Amino acid sequence: MPLFWRMALLLGTLVPGLARAGEVSVAVASNFATPMQQIARAFAQDTGHTAVLALGSTGKFYTQIKNGAPFQLLLAADDETPARLEKEGLTVAGSRFTYATGRLVLWSQTPGLVDGQGAVLRKGTFTRIALADPKLAPYGTAALQTLEQLGLVAALQPRMVQGENIAQAYQFVATGNAALGFVALSQVMVQGQMAQGSAWVVPAAMHAPLRQDAVVLANGKNNPAALALVAYLKGEKARATIRAFGYEL
């Protein structure tokens, strides 16, 4: 086992309170905001360490990290960005791992608007459809791939409104600025159940896998709190939270 993982496992098994509490700065993809906020609270209670979260699009985080942003851990919405940062020497070698696999959903606040097969997309009984910017957000890329599979990009292009990230795409739908939109399943799940409205969970085969990787950034190399959080994310308590929001492991 690489030295990094031996250290992470050791820190993950320390009795709470025996190690001096620390702080880790975490860049978190917008789709993972709510589960990570819950995990961060439990992490603080169980270890004494504090995870300071910044939420945003993976594409913007990549640019910020390249420009010297002081993040110590990245929880991306894809697996490509952490791999690219690794190749560029901006991460701790051997620290990258998949923490979740996301699911895309077509969602509306209006009950009955979205059917279980996504046929509403062909009917066109809506004025606007929201999605995240495909250039910045992997969930936006997945939404565009889905529409390409359905042959509906050209037909729906005039109705599309793009959010900078998946959180903004969700807000467009939640506030009624768009009748429906492609969002992360985690954003509309509460304890394993759809919170409200109507939805179509997009078949995974219709887009590239939404494998979400985490990686310790160079700034976190000597930070015990960063290593402890990595170990915590791989533990069953955090994994149970991740599953509850509709992610696959």
Salt bridges, closest charged atoms under 4 A:
ASP46 OD2 - LYS237 NZ 2.95
ASP79 OD2 - ARG211 NE 3.38
GLU86 OE1 - ARG96 NH2 2.89
GLU88 OE1 - LYS66 NZ 3.55
GLU164 OE1 - LYS60 NZ 3.13
ASP213 OD2 - ARG96 NH1 3.56
ASP213 OD2 - ARG211 NH2 3.50
GLU236 OE1 - ARG239 NE 3.95
GLU236 OE2 - ARG243 NH1 2.76
GLU248 OE2 - ARG103 NH1 3.25
